[in-house]
Amino acid sequence: MFKKLKTRIILWRIRKAKRLFIEGFSPFMCHCMYEAFDTTDIVSVVPEFTAEFFGREQKHKYSPWFDAGDRQSRIGAFNILIGLYENKSSMK
């Protein structure tokens, strides 16, 4: 029960991060995730939040995963995470 609740909270926060991104809070996914989760250690909460998970290469720790201005890829990445956590929250 607790695991399902935790998953739903994570899902809610990912949706919040996507909303922040769409509304223009920041052009970077990580900044929106930091704000939504109130932490900079997103990977400890959402282990899939890595460049490799999205099939991207990260040249160094702080380099963006997507080309500047590529909003569609970032929104797509949010959608992938949302779908993943929707599936996790509906599993028994």
N, C-alpha and C positions, 0 to 999 in steps of 0.2 A: 504494500500500500504506500509506504513512504517513498519507495523508489519511483512509483508512478506519479506521485505528487511532485517530487523533485523534477522529474522529466517534464511535467506540465509547466512548472515554474520556468525551467530553462526555455521551453518553447515560447512562453509568453514574453520572455526577455529577448529572444531572438526576433520575434515579431516586432517588439518595441524598437530594437536596433534597426530593423529594416525601415520602419516608419520614420525614425530619425534621419536615416540616410535619404529617403525619398523627399522628406521635408527640407533637406539641405543643411542639417546640423553639421555635417562634414562630408567631404568628397571621398573619404576613406572608410572602409568597413570597420577597421579596427577601432577607430575613434568612436564610432556609433556603438560598437559592442562594449567598449570600455564604459561608456555612459550608461548603457542599458543594464549592465551587470555590476556597475559600481566597483570595478576592479580592472587592473591591467593584466592580470593573470588569467586570461580567458581560456587558455588551453587546459587549465586544471579543471574547469567547469564544463567546457565544450571541447573535448579532445580532438574532434574533427576539424576544428578551426585552425587549419594549417595550409600552407601553400600546396603541399604534396597531396592533400586530400582533394583539392580542386584541380589537380593536374598542372599546377603552376610551378615555376622555378623562382626561388627567392635568392637573389644574389648576395644579400647580407641581411642581418636581422631586421632592419627597419625599412627595407625596400618594399614598395607596393607590389602586390601580386598581379595586378592588372594594369594595363596602359592608362595613363592619365586621361581622365574624361570618359573612360569606358564604363558608364553607368549600367548598361545592360548586363554586362558580365557580372558585376557586383550584385545587382538585383537577382540575377540567376543563381549566384552562390548563396544568397540569403534564402532563396526558394528551395534550394537543395537541402540546406540545414533545416528549414521549416518542415519539409517533407519527411526528412529523417526522424525528427523529434515528434512529429505527428504519428508516425508509425510506431515509434517507441512508446508513446503515451497510450496508444490503443492496444498494445500487446498485453496479454494476461500474465 
